[in-house]
Amino acid sequence: MSASVRTEPLELESTLGDLLYADKAKSRVTEAEWVELVRAIAGGDQLALQRLYGRTHRIVFTLLMRIVNNRETAEELTLDVFHDVWRRAGRYDASGGTVVGWIMNQARSRAIDRVRFEHRKKRINPDLQGPDSESERSSEDTLEGKERERALRAAMVAVLTPEERQALETAFFLEHTHAEVAARLNQPLGTVKTRIRSAMLKLRQALATEGKTS
């Protein structure tokens, strides 16, 4: 998939149904066709993923925008959602709901997790609370806090795999146990523990190196 999300200007007041079927009134996609696309994706068909993305990314983006209220974050999460679709297509069960409903549930879960993540960051890092909190601290302390946050963000992007980052964020920022993380991500408990340990080790090493070079 491309590293950027092409999201056309749209009115957030539009219904998701209106967006999904915009310009397609004469050729609506049947549920059987949706399921066929997902099965093709499960078989490794990247073109099928591109077709599914083209038909649904606008409603995914719109839902994400409504929840996170930030365009950049919504664009990032849109990519994450379709990455999840690519990884989880083989586990899709048509008896559990429609394909679009399955995708939107993943989008909603991603968005809620991100909102909780941001709230959690503010609680554990008072430097991010805003002007009132910053006024109670010296400018030097505030700058140091922002620098630590910058270093942590950079390290998470630079040295962690997407799977390690997802496991670590779910465990730490959402305050889940390893077992809860495994259940939430639908992954084996041992795999989750290994990824979290690996992520913590990589971050410690990266931040230690950052400290020596700064």
PyMOL CGO cylinders between C-alpha atoms (Angstrom):
from pymol import cmd
from pymol.cgo import CYLINDER

trace = [
    CYLINDER, 0.00, 0.00, 0.00, 1.03, 3.57, -0.56, 0.3, 1, 1, 1, 1, 1, 1,
    CYLINDER, 1.03, 3.57, -0.56, 2.53, 5.47, 2.37, 0.3, 1, 1, 1, 1, 1, 1,
    CYLINDER, 2.53, 5.47, 2.37, 0.06, 8.30, 1.91, 0.3, 1, 1, 1, 1, 1, 1,
    CYLINDER, 0.06, 8.30, 1.91, -3.69, 8.44, 2.10, 0.3, 1, 1, 1, 1, 1, 1,
    CYLINDER, -3.69, 8.44, 2.10, -5.61, 10.21, -0.60, 0.3, 1, 1, 1, 1, 1, 1,
    CYLINDER, -5.61, 10.21, -0.60, -8.67, 11.63, 1.05, 0.3, 1, 1, 1, 1, 1, 1,
    CYLINDER, -8.67, 11.63, 1.05, -10.91, 13.83, -1.05, 0.3, 1, 1, 1, 1, 1, 1,
    CYLINDER, -10.91, 13.83, -1.05, -12.60, 16.86, 0.54, 0.3, 1, 1, 1, 1, 1, 1,
    CYLINDER, -12.60, 16.86, 0.54, -15.91, 15.76, 1.99, 0.3, 1, 1, 1, 1, 1, 1,
    CYLINDER, -15.91, 15.76, 1.99, -18.69, 16.97, 4.23, 0.3, 1, 1, 1, 1, 1, 1,
    CYLINDER, -18.69, 16.97, 4.23, -18.58, 15.16, 7.56, 0.3, 1, 1, 1, 1, 1, 1,
    CYLINDER, -18.58, 15.16, 7.56, -22.34, 15.66, 7.85, 0.3, 1, 1, 1, 1, 1, 1,
    CYLINDER, -22.34, 15.66, 7.85, -22.86, 13.17, 4.99, 0.3, 1, 1, 1, 1, 1, 1,
    CYLINDER, -22.86, 13.17, 4.99, -24.04, 9.75, 6.06, 0.3, 1, 1, 1, 1, 1, 1,
    CYLINDER, -24.04, 9.75, 6.06, -21.64, 6.85, 5.77, 0.3, 1, 1, 1, 1, 1, 1,
    CYLINDER, -21.64, 6.85, 5.77, -24.07, 5.19, 3.38, 0.3, 1, 1, 1, 1, 1, 1,
    CYLINDER, -24.07, 5.19, 3.38, -24.08, 8.26, 1.15, 0.3, 1, 1, 1, 1, 1, 1,
    CYLINDER, -24.08, 8.26, 1.15, -20.30, 8.21, 1.02, 0.3, 1, 1, 1, 1, 1, 1,
    CYLINDER, -20.30, 8.21, 1.02, -20.05, 4.50, 0.40, 0.3, 1, 1, 1, 1, 1, 1,
    CYLINDER, -20.05, 4.50, 0.40, -22.38, 4.58, -2.56, 0.3, 1, 1, 1, 1, 1, 1,
    CYLINDER, -22.38, 4.58, -2.56, -21.49, 8.01, -3.93, 0.3, 1, 1, 1, 1, 1, 1,
    CYLINDER, -21.49, 8.01, -3.93, -21.22, 7.86, -7.73, 0.3, 1, 1, 1, 1, 1, 1,
    CYLINDER, -21.22, 7.86, -7.73, -22.03, 4.13, -7.62, 0.3, 1, 1, 1, 1, 1, 1,
    CYLINDER, -22.03, 4.13, -7.62, -25.82, 4.23, -7.61, 0.3, 1, 1, 1, 1, 1, 1,
    CYLINDER, -25.82, 4.23, -7.61, -25.95, 2.28, -10.86, 0.3, 1, 1, 1, 1, 1, 1,
    CYLINDER, -25.95, 2.28, -10.86, -23.50, -0.41, -9.75, 0.3, 1, 1, 1, 1, 1, 1,
    CYLINDER, -23.50, -0.41, -9.75, -23.85, -1.05, -6.06, 0.3, 1, 1, 1, 1, 1, 1,
    CYLINDER, -23.85, -1.05, -6.06, -21.55, -3.72, -4.65, 0.3, 1, 1, 1, 1, 1, 1,
    CYLINDER, -21.55, -3.72, -4.65, -23.33, -6.83, -3.42, 0.3, 1, 1, 1, 1, 1, 1,
    CYLINDER, -23.33, -6.83, -3.42, -22.35, -8.48, -0.16, 0.3, 1, 1, 1, 1, 1, 1,
    CYLINDER, -22.35, -8.48, -0.16, -21.16, -11.51, -2.13, 0.3, 1, 1, 1, 1, 1, 1,
    CYLINDER, -21.16, -11.51, -2.13, -18.74, -9.24, -4.01, 0.3, 1, 1, 1, 1, 1, 1,
    CYLINDER, -18.74, -9.24, -4.01, -17.48, -7.75, -0.74, 0.3, 1, 1, 1, 1, 1, 1,
    CYLINDER, -17.48, -7.75, -0.74, -16.86, -11.22, 0.65, 0.3, 1, 1, 1, 1, 1, 1,
    CYLINDER, -16.86, -11.22, 0.65, -15.10, -12.26, -2.54, 0.3, 1, 1, 1, 1, 1, 1,
    CYLINDER, -15.10, -12.26, -2.54, -12.75, -9.30, -2.20, 0.3, 1, 1, 1, 1, 1, 1,
    CYLINDER, -12.75, -9.30, -2.20, -11.89, -10.21, 1.39, 0.3, 1, 1, 1, 1, 1, 1,
    CYLINDER, -11.89, -10.21, 1.39, -11.24, -13.82, 0.44, 0.3, 1, 1, 1, 1, 1, 1,
    CYLINDER, -11.24, -13.82, 0.44, -8.95, -12.66, -2.36, 0.3, 1, 1, 1, 1, 1, 1,
    CYLINDER, -8.95, -12.66, -2.36, -7.09, -10.45, 0.11, 0.3, 1, 1, 1, 1, 1, 1,
    CYLINDER, -7.09, -10.45, 0.11, -6.73, -13.41, 2.45, 0.3, 1, 1, 1, 1, 1, 1,
    CYLINDER, -6.73, -13.41, 2.45, -5.07, -15.20, -0.45, 0.3, 1, 1, 1, 1, 1, 1,
    CYLINDER, -5.07, -15.20, -0.45, -2.50, -12.41, -0.81, 0.3, 1, 1, 1, 1, 1, 1,
    CYLINDER, -2.50, -12.41, -0.81, -4.14, -10.50, -3.67, 0.3, 1, 1, 1, 1, 1, 1,
    CYLINDER, -4.14, -10.50, -3.67, -2.88, -6.91, -3.36, 0.3, 1, 1, 1, 1, 1, 1,
    CYLINDER, -2.88, -6.91, -3.36, -5.10, -5.71, -6.20, 0.3, 1, 1, 1, 1, 1, 1,
    CYLINDER, -5.10, -5.71, -6.20, -8.12, -6.89, -4.24, 0.3, 1, 1, 1, 1, 1, 1,
    CYLINDER, -8.12, -6.89, -4.24, -6.92, -4.84, -1.28, 0.3, 1, 1, 1, 1, 1, 1,
    CYLINDER, -6.92, -4.84, -1.28, -6.55, -1.80, -3.52, 0.3, 1, 1, 1, 1, 1, 1,
    CYLINDER, -6.55, -1.80, -3.52, -10.10, -2.26, -4.81, 0.3, 1, 1, 1, 1, 1, 1,
    CYLINDER, -10.10, -2.26, -4.81, -11.46, -2.62, -1.29, 0.3, 1, 1, 1, 1, 1, 1,
    CYLINDER, -11.46, -2.62, -1.29, -9.52, 0.46, -0.22, 0.3, 1, 1, 1, 1, 1, 1,
    CYLINDER, -9.52, 0.46, -0.22, -10.82, 2.47, -3.16, 0.3, 1, 1, 1, 1, 1, 1,
    CYLINDER, -10.82, 2.47, -3.16, -14.41, 1.60, -2.31, 0.3, 1, 1, 1, 1, 1, 1,
    CYLINDER, -14.41, 1.60, -2.31, -14.29, 2.12, 1.45, 0.3, 1, 1, 1, 1, 1, 1,
    CYLINDER, -14.29, 2.12, 1.45, -11.45, 4.45, 2.46, 0.3, 1, 1, 1, 1, 1, 1,
    CYLINDER, -11.45, 4.45, 2.46, -13.66, 7.55, 2.40, 0.3, 1, 1, 1, 1, 1, 1,
    CYLINDER, -13.66, 7.55, 2.40, -16.16, 6.18, 4.92, 0.3, 1, 1, 1, 1, 1, 1,
    CYLINDER, -16.16, 6.18, 4.92, -13.33, 4.85, 7.08, 0.3, 1, 1, 1, 1, 1, 1,
    CYLINDER, -13.33, 4.85, 7.08, -11.62, 8.24, 7.05, 0.3, 1, 1, 1, 1, 1, 1,
    CYLINDER, -11.62, 8.24, 7.05, -14.90, 10.02, 7.80, 0.3, 1, 1, 1, 1, 1, 1,
    CYLINDER, -14.90, 10.02, 7.80, -15.63, 7.83, 10.81, 0.3, 1, 1, 1, 1, 1, 1,
    CYLINDER, -15.63, 7.83, 10.81, -12.10, 8.29, 12.11, 0.3, 1, 1, 1, 1, 1, 1,
    CYLINDER, -12.10, 8.29, 12.11, -12.33, 12.07, 11.71, 0.3, 1, 1, 1, 1, 1, 1,
    CYLINDER, -12.33, 12.07, 11.71, -15.56, 12.14, 13.69, 0.3, 1, 1, 1, 1, 1, 1,
    CYLINDER, -15.56, 12.14, 13.69, -13.89, 10.32, 16.58, 0.3, 1, 1, 1, 1, 1, 1,
    CYLINDER, -13.89, 10.32, 16.58, -10.33, 11.74, 16.67, 0.3, 1, 1, 1, 1, 1, 1,
    CYLINDER, -10.33, 11.74, 16.67, -11.13, 15.18, 15.20, 0.3, 1, 1, 1, 1, 1, 1,
    CYLINDER, -11.13, 15.18, 15.20, -7.67, 15.48, 13.65, 0.3, 1, 1, 1, 1, 1, 1,
    CYLINDER, -7.67, 15.48, 13.65, -7.04, 15.05, 9.92, 0.3, 1, 1, 1, 1, 1, 1,
    CYLINDER, -7.04, 15.05, 9.92, -3.42, 13.90, 10.21, 0.3, 1, 1, 1, 1, 1, 1,
    CYLINDER, -3.42, 13.90, 10.21, -4.32, 11.30, 12.82, 0.3, 1, 1, 1, 1, 1, 1,
    CYLINDER, -4.32, 11.30, 12.82, -7.32, 10.13, 10.80, 0.3, 1, 1, 1, 1, 1, 1,
    CYLINDER, -7.32, 10.13, 10.80, -5.13, 9.68, 7.72, 0.3, 1, 1, 1, 1, 1, 1,
    CYLINDER, -5.13, 9.68, 7.72, -2.60, 7.68, 9.72, 0.3, 1, 1, 1, 1, 1, 1,
    CYLINDER, -2.60, 7.68, 9.72, -5.30, 5.50, 11.24, 0.3, 1, 1, 1, 1, 1, 1,
    CYLINDER, -5.30, 5.50, 11.24, -6.89, 4.90, 7.84, 0.3, 1, 1, 1, 1, 1, 1,
    CYLINDER, -6.89, 4.90, 7.84, -3.68, 3.24, 6.72, 0.3, 1, 1, 1, 1, 1, 1,
    CYLINDER, -3.68, 3.24, 6.72, -3.56, 1.25, 9.95, 0.3, 1, 1, 1, 1, 1, 1,
    CYLINDER, -3.56, 1.25, 9.95, -7.11, 0.00, 9.39, 0.3, 1, 1, 1, 1, 1, 1,
    CYLINDER, -7.11, 0.00, 9.39, -6.34, -1.33, 5.93, 0.3, 1, 1, 1, 1, 1, 1,
    CYLINDER, -6.34, -1.33, 5.93, -3.11, -2.85, 7.19, 0.3, 1, 1, 1, 1, 1, 1,
    CYLINDER, -3.11, -2.85, 7.19, -5.28, -4.68, 9.73, 0.3, 1, 1, 1, 1, 1, 1,
    CYLINDER, -5.28, -4.68, 9.73, -7.63, -5.77, 6.94, 0.3, 1, 1, 1, 1, 1, 1,
    CYLINDER, -7.63, -5.77, 6.94, -4.67, -7.19, 5.03, 0.3, 1, 1, 1, 1, 1, 1,
    CYLINDER, -4.67, -7.19, 5.03, -3.45, -9.13, 8.08, 0.3, 1, 1, 1, 1, 1, 1,
    CYLINDER, -3.45, -9.13, 8.08, -6.84, -10.30, 9.32, 0.3, 1, 1, 1, 1, 1, 1,
    CYLINDER, -6.84, -10.30, 9.32, -8.68, -11.05, 6.08, 0.3, 1, 1, 1, 1, 1, 1,
    CYLINDER, -8.68, -11.05, 6.08, -8.20, -14.77, 6.59, 0.3, 1, 1, 1, 1, 1, 1,
    CYLINDER, -8.20, -14.77, 6.59, -10.09, -14.58, 9.88, 0.3, 1, 1, 1, 1, 1, 1,
    CYLINDER, -10.09, -14.58, 9.88, -13.13, -12.77, 8.50, 0.3, 1, 1, 1, 1, 1, 1,
    CYLINDER, -13.13, -12.77, 8.50, -16.34, -14.70, 9.23, 0.3, 1, 1, 1, 1, 1, 1,
    CYLINDER, -16.34, -14.70, 9.23, -19.29, -13.70, 7.08, 0.3, 1, 1, 1, 1, 1, 1,
    CYLINDER, -19.29, -13.70, 7.08, -21.69, -15.09, 9.68, 0.3, 1, 1, 1, 1, 1, 1,
    CYLINDER, -21.69, -15.09, 9.68, -20.53, -12.41, 12.11, 0.3, 1, 1, 1, 1, 1, 1,
    CYLINDER, -20.53, -12.41, 12.11, -21.59, -9.44, 9.99, 0.3, 1, 1, 1, 1, 1, 1,
    CYLINDER, -21.59, -9.44, 9.99, -21.04, -7.65, 6.70, 0.3, 1, 1, 1, 1, 1, 1,
    CYLINDER, -21.04, -7.65, 6.70, -17.63, -6.85, 5.28, 0.3, 1, 1, 1, 1, 1, 1,
    CYLINDER, -17.63, -6.85, 5.28, -18.19, -3.10, 5.59, 0.3, 1, 1, 1, 1, 1, 1,
    CYLINDER, -18.19, -3.10, 5.59, -19.39, -3.53, 9.18, 0.3, 1, 1, 1, 1, 1, 1,
    CYLINDER, -19.39, -3.53, 9.18, -16.26, -5.58, 9.93, 0.3, 1, 1, 1, 1, 1, 1,
    CYLINDER, -16.26, -5.58, 9.93, -14.01, -2.87, 8.50, 0.3, 1, 1, 1, 1, 1, 1,
    CYLINDER, -14.01, -2.87, 8.50, -15.84, -0.08, 10.32, 0.3, 1, 1, 1, 1, 1, 1,
    CYLINDER, -15.84, -0.08, 10.32, -15.62, -1.93, 13.63, 0.3, 1, 1, 1, 1, 1, 1,
    CYLINDER, -15.62, -1.93, 13.63, -11.85, -2.11, 13.17, 0.3, 1, 1, 1, 1, 1, 1,
    CYLINDER, -11.85, -2.11, 13.17, -11.76, 1.61, 12.35, 0.3, 1, 1, 1, 1, 1, 1,
    CYLINDER, -11.76, 1.61, 12.35, -13.86, 2.48, 15.40, 0.3, 1, 1, 1, 1, 1, 1,
    CYLINDER, -13.86, 2.48, 15.40, -11.64, 0.37, 17.64, 0.3, 1, 1, 1, 1, 1, 1,
    CYLINDER, -11.64, 0.37, 17.64, -8.51, 2.00, 16.23, 0.3, 1, 1, 1, 1, 1, 1,
    CYLINDER, -8.51, 2.00, 16.23, -9.91, 5.48, 16.77, 0.3, 1, 1, 1, 1, 1, 1,
    CYLINDER, -9.91, 5.48, 16.77, -11.05, 4.84, 20.33, 0.3, 1, 1, 1, 1, 1, 1,
    CYLINDER, -11.05, 4.84, 20.33, -7.68, 3.33, 21.17, 0.3, 1, 1, 1, 1, 1, 1,
    CYLINDER, -7.68, 3.33, 21.17, -5.93, 6.41, 19.81, 0.3, 1, 1, 1, 1, 1, 1,
    CYLINDER, -5.93, 6.41, 19.81, -8.13, 8.79, 21.81, 0.3, 1, 1, 1, 1, 1, 1,
    CYLINDER, -8.13, 8.79, 21.81, -7.42, 6.80, 24.97, 0.3, 1, 1, 1, 1, 1, 1,
    CYLINDER, -7.42, 6.80, 24.97, -3.75, 6.72, 24.06, 0.3, 1, 1, 1, 1, 1, 1,
    CYLINDER, -3.75, 6.72, 24.06, -3.61, 10.51, 23.78, 0.3, 1, 1, 1, 1, 1, 1,
    CYLINDER, -3.61, 10.51, 23.78, -5.44, 10.96, 27.07, 0.3, 1, 1, 1, 1, 1, 1,
    CYLINDER, -5.44, 10.96, 27.07, -3.13, 8.47, 28.74, 0.3, 1, 1, 1, 1, 1, 1,
    CYLINDER, -3.13, 8.47, 28.74, -0.05, 10.34, 27.45, 0.3, 1, 1, 1, 1, 1, 1,
    CYLINDER, -0.05, 10.34, 27.45, -1.31, 13.56, 28.97, 0.3, 1, 1, 1, 1, 1, 1,
    CYLINDER, -1.31, 13.56, 28.97, -1.84, 11.87, 32.32, 0.3, 1, 1, 1, 1, 1, 1,
    CYLINDER, -1.84, 11.87, 32.32, 1.63, 10.33, 32.45, 0.3, 1, 1, 1, 1, 1, 1,
    CYLINDER, 1.63, 10.33, 32.45, 3.39, 13.36, 30.97, 0.3, 1, 1, 1, 1, 1, 1,
    CYLINDER, 3.39, 13.36, 30.97, 2.17, 16.60, 32.57, 0.3, 1, 1, 1, 1, 1, 1,
    CYLINDER, 2.17, 16.60, 32.57, 4.30, 18.59, 30.13, 0.3, 1, 1, 1, 1, 1, 1,
    CYLINDER, 4.30, 18.59, 30.13, 1.60, 17.90, 27.53, 0.3, 1, 1, 1, 1, 1, 1,
    CYLINDER, 1.60, 17.90, 27.53, -1.30, 19.27, 29.61, 0.3, 1, 1, 1, 1, 1, 1,
    CYLINDER, -1.30, 19.27, 29.61, -1.33, 22.76, 28.14, 0.3, 1, 1, 1, 1, 1, 1,
    CYLINDER, -1.33, 22.76, 28.14, -0.63, 26.41, 29.03, 0.3, 1, 1, 1, 1, 1, 1,
    CYLINDER, -0.63, 26.41, 29.03, -1.98, 26.22, 32.60, 0.3, 1, 1, 1, 1, 1, 1,
    CYLINDER, -1.98, 26.22, 32.60, 0.26, 23.32, 33.52, 0.3, 1, 1, 1, 1, 1, 1,
    CYLINDER, 0.26, 23.32, 33.52, 3.27, 24.75, 31.73, 0.3, 1, 1, 1, 1, 1, 1,
    CYLINDER, 3.27, 24.75, 31.73, 2.95, 28.04, 33.59, 0.3, 1, 1, 1, 1, 1, 1,
    CYLINDER, 2.95, 28.04, 33.59, 3.58, 26.15, 36.83, 0.3, 1, 1, 1, 1, 1, 1,
    CYLINDER, 3.58, 26.15, 36.83, 6.89, 24.81, 35.59, 0.3, 1, 1, 1, 1, 1, 1,
    CYLINDER, 6.89, 24.81, 35.59, 10.07, 26.47, 34.49, 0.3, 1, 1, 1, 1, 1, 1,
    CYLINDER, 10.07, 26.47, 34.49, 10.62, 26.84, 30.77, 0.3, 1, 1, 1, 1, 1, 1,
    CYLINDER, 10.62, 26.84, 30.77, 13.65, 24.58, 31.09, 0.3, 1, 1, 1, 1, 1, 1,
    CYLINDER, 13.65, 24.58, 31.09, 11.62, 21.73, 32.59, 0.3, 1, 1, 1, 1, 1, 1,
    CYLINDER, 11.62, 21.73, 32.59, 8.99, 22.12, 29.89, 0.3, 1, 1, 1, 1, 1, 1,
    CYLINDER, 8.99, 22.12, 29.89, 11.57, 21.96, 27.12, 0.3, 1, 1, 1, 1, 1, 1,
    CYLINDER, 11.57, 21.96, 27.12, 13.15, 18.88, 28.66, 0.3, 1, 1, 1, 1, 1, 1,
    CYLINDER, 13.15, 18.88, 28.66, 9.77, 17.18, 28.86, 0.3, 1, 1, 1, 1, 1, 1,
    CYLINDER, 9.77, 17.18, 28.86, 9.04, 17.95, 25.22, 0.3, 1, 1, 1, 1, 1, 1,
    CYLINDER, 9.04, 17.95, 25.22, 12.46, 16.69, 24.22, 0.3, 1, 1, 1, 1, 1, 1,
    CYLINDER, 12.46, 16.69, 24.22, 11.87, 13.42, 26.07, 0.3, 1, 1, 1, 1, 1, 1,
    CYLINDER, 11.87, 13.42, 26.07, 8.51, 13.06, 24.34, 0.3, 1, 1, 1, 1, 1, 1,
    CYLINDER, 8.51, 13.06, 24.34, 10.10, 13.78, 20.96, 0.3, 1, 1, 1, 1, 1, 1,
    CYLINDER, 10.10, 13.78, 20.96, 12.82, 11.21, 21.57, 0.3, 1, 1, 1, 1, 1, 1,
    CYLINDER, 12.82, 11.21, 21.57, 10.29, 8.57, 22.63, 0.3, 1, 1, 1, 1, 1, 1,
    CYLINDER, 10.29, 8.57, 22.63, 8.08, 9.18, 19.60, 0.3, 1, 1, 1, 1, 1, 1,
    CYLINDER, 8.08, 9.18, 19.60, 11.06, 9.08, 17.24, 0.3, 1, 1, 1, 1, 1, 1,
    CYLINDER, 11.06, 9.08, 17.24, 12.37, 5.87, 18.80, 0.3, 1, 1, 1, 1, 1, 1,
    CYLINDER, 12.37, 5.87, 18.80, 8.99, 4.14, 18.57, 0.3, 1, 1, 1, 1, 1, 1,
    CYLINDER, 8.99, 4.14, 18.57, 8.76, 4.94, 14.87, 0.3, 1, 1, 1, 1, 1, 1,
    CYLINDER, 8.76, 4.94, 14.87, 12.41, 4.27, 14.06, 0.3, 1, 1, 1, 1, 1, 1,
    CYLINDER, 12.41, 4.27, 14.06, 13.20, 1.03, 15.88, 0.3, 1, 1, 1, 1, 1, 1,
    CYLINDER, 13.20, 1.03, 15.88, 9.93, -0.80, 16.51, 0.3, 1, 1, 1, 1, 1, 1,
    CYLINDER, 9.93, -0.80, 16.51, 8.07, -2.98, 14.07, 0.3, 1, 1, 1, 1, 1, 1,
    CYLINDER, 8.07, -2.98, 14.07, 4.37, -2.12, 13.62, 0.3, 1, 1, 1, 1, 1, 1,
    CYLINDER, 4.37, -2.12, 13.62, 3.49, -5.25, 15.60, 0.3, 1, 1, 1, 1, 1, 1,
    CYLINDER, 3.49, -5.25, 15.60, 5.79, -4.32, 18.49, 0.3, 1, 1, 1, 1, 1, 1,
    CYLINDER, 5.79, -4.32, 18.49, 4.50, -0.77, 18.55, 0.3, 1, 1, 1, 1, 1, 1,
    CYLINDER, 4.50, -0.77, 18.55, 0.87, -1.91, 18.58, 0.3, 1, 1, 1, 1, 1, 1,
    CYLINDER, 0.87, -1.91, 18.58, 1.46, -4.40, 21.40, 0.3, 1, 1, 1, 1, 1, 1,
    CYLINDER, 1.46, -4.40, 21.40, 3.40, -1.89, 23.50, 0.3, 1, 1, 1, 1, 1, 1,
    CYLINDER, 3.40, -1.89, 23.50, 0.85, 0.91, 23.05, 0.3, 1, 1, 1, 1, 1, 1,
    CYLINDER, 0.85, 0.91, 23.05, -2.03, -1.40, 23.90, 0.3, 1, 1, 1, 1, 1, 1,
    CYLINDER, -2.03, -1.40, 23.90, -0.30, -2.71, 27.03, 0.3, 1, 1, 1, 1, 1, 1,
    CYLINDER, -0.30, -2.71, 27.03, 1.15, 0.52, 28.38, 0.3, 1, 1, 1, 1, 1, 1,
    CYLINDER, 1.15, 0.52, 28.38, -1.00, 3.40, 27.26, 0.3, 1, 1, 1, 1, 1, 1,
    CYLINDER, -1.00, 3.40, 27.26, -4.31, 1.52, 27.54, 0.3, 1, 1, 1, 1, 1, 1,
    CYLINDER, -4.31, 1.52, 27.54, -3.19, -0.14, 30.79, 0.3, 1, 1, 1, 1, 1, 1,
    CYLINDER, -3.19, -0.14, 30.79, -3.99, -3.66, 29.61, 0.3, 1, 1, 1, 1, 1, 1,
    CYLINDER, -3.99, -3.66, 29.61, -2.41, -6.84, 30.96, 0.3, 1, 1, 1, 1, 1, 1,
    CYLINDER, -2.41, -6.84, 30.96, -0.52, -9.08, 28.56, 0.3, 1, 1, 1, 1, 1, 1,
    CYLINDER, -0.52, -9.08, 28.56, -3.48, -11.44, 28.48, 0.3, 1, 1, 1, 1, 1, 1,
    CYLINDER, -3.48, -11.44, 28.48, -5.85, -8.57, 27.67, 0.3, 1, 1, 1, 1, 1, 1,
    CYLINDER, -5.85, -8.57, 27.67, -3.52, -7.38, 24.91, 0.3, 1, 1, 1, 1, 1, 1,
    CYLINDER, -3.52, -7.38, 24.91, -3.44, -10.89, 23.43, 0.3, 1, 1, 1, 1, 1, 1,
    CYLINDER, -3.44, -10.89, 23.43, -7.23, -11.09, 23.47, 0.3, 1, 1, 1, 1, 1, 1,
    CYLINDER, -7.23, -11.09, 23.47, -7.68, -7.60, 22.03, 0.3, 1, 1, 1, 1, 1, 1,
    CYLINDER, -7.68, -7.60, 22.03, -5.19, -8.16, 19.21, 0.3, 1, 1, 1, 1, 1, 1,
    CYLINDER, -5.19, -8.16, 19.21, -6.28, -11.77, 18.66, 0.3, 1, 1, 1, 1, 1, 1,
    CYLINDER, -6.28, -11.77, 18.66, -2.70, -12.98, 19.01, 0.3, 1, 1, 1, 1, 1, 1,
    CYLINDER, -2.70, -12.98, 19.01, -1.03, -15.73, 21.08, 0.3, 1, 1, 1, 1, 1, 1,
    CYLINDER, -1.03, -15.73, 21.08, -0.06, -14.65, 24.59, 0.3, 1, 1, 1, 1, 1, 1,
    CYLINDER, -0.06, -14.65, 24.59, 3.54, -15.76, 24.09, 0.3, 1, 1, 1, 1, 1, 1,
    CYLINDER, 3.54, -15.76, 24.09, 3.84, -13.68, 20.93, 0.3, 1, 1, 1, 1, 1, 1,
    CYLINDER, 3.84, -13.68, 20.93, 2.49, -10.60, 22.70, 0.3, 1, 1, 1, 1, 1, 1,
    CYLINDER, 2.49, -10.60, 22.70, 4.91, -11.00, 25.62, 0.3, 1, 1, 1, 1, 1, 1,
    CYLINDER, 4.91, -11.00, 25.62, 7.86, -11.45, 23.25, 0.3, 1, 1, 1, 1, 1, 1,
    CYLINDER, 7.86, -11.45, 23.25, 6.92, -8.34, 21.24, 0.3, 1, 1, 1, 1, 1, 1,
    CYLINDER, 6.92, -8.34, 21.24, 6.51, -6.18, 24.34, 0.3, 1, 1, 1, 1, 1, 1,
    CYLINDER, 6.51, -6.18, 24.34, 9.85, -7.34, 25.79, 0.3, 1, 1, 1, 1, 1, 1,
    CYLINDER, 9.85, -7.34, 25.79, 11.55, -6.77, 22.45, 0.3, 1, 1, 1, 1, 1, 1,
    CYLINDER, 11.55, -6.77, 22.45, 9.98, -3.31, 22.11, 0.3, 1, 1, 1, 1, 1, 1,
    CYLINDER, 9.98, -3.31, 22.11, 11.05, -2.25, 25.60, 0.3, 1, 1, 1, 1, 1, 1,
    CYLINDER, 11.05, -2.25, 25.60, 14.61, -3.43, 24.99, 0.3, 1, 1, 1, 1, 1, 1,
    CYLINDER, 14.61, -3.43, 24.99, 14.82, -1.62, 21.66, 0.3, 1, 1, 1, 1, 1, 1,
    CYLINDER, 14.82, -1.62, 21.66, 13.46, 1.59, 23.16, 0.3, 1, 1, 1, 1, 1, 1,
    CYLINDER, 13.46, 1.59, 23.16, 15.91, 1.50, 26.07, 0.3, 1, 1, 1, 1, 1, 1,
    CYLINDER, 15.91, 1.50, 26.07, 18.82, 1.00, 23.68, 0.3, 1, 1, 1, 1, 1, 1,
    CYLINDER, 18.82, 1.00, 23.68, 17.61, 3.72, 21.32, 0.3, 1, 1, 1, 1, 1, 1,
    CYLINDER, 17.61, 3.72, 21.32, 17.03, 6.25, 24.09, 0.3, 1, 1, 1, 1, 1, 1,
    CYLINDER, 17.03, 6.25, 24.09, 20.38, 5.43, 25.68, 0.3, 1, 1, 1, 1, 1, 1,
    CYLINDER, 20.38, 5.43, 25.68, 22.09, 6.07, 22.36, 0.3, 1, 1, 1, 1, 1, 1,
    CYLINDER, 22.09, 6.07, 22.36, 20.12, 9.30, 21.95, 0.3, 1, 1, 1, 1, 1, 1,
    CYLINDER, 20.12, 9.30, 21.95, 21.31, 10.46, 25.36, 0.3, 1, 1, 1, 1, 1, 1,
    CYLINDER, 21.31, 10.46, 25.36, 24.95, 9.80, 24.54, 0.3, 1, 1, 1, 1, 1, 1,
    CYLINDER, 24.95, 9.80, 24.54, 24.82, 11.68, 21.23, 0.3, 1, 1, 1, 1, 1, 1,
    CYLINDER, 24.82, 11.68, 21.23, 22.76, 14.66, 22.39, 0.3, 1, 1, 1, 1, 1, 1,
]
cmd.load_cgo(trace, "trace")
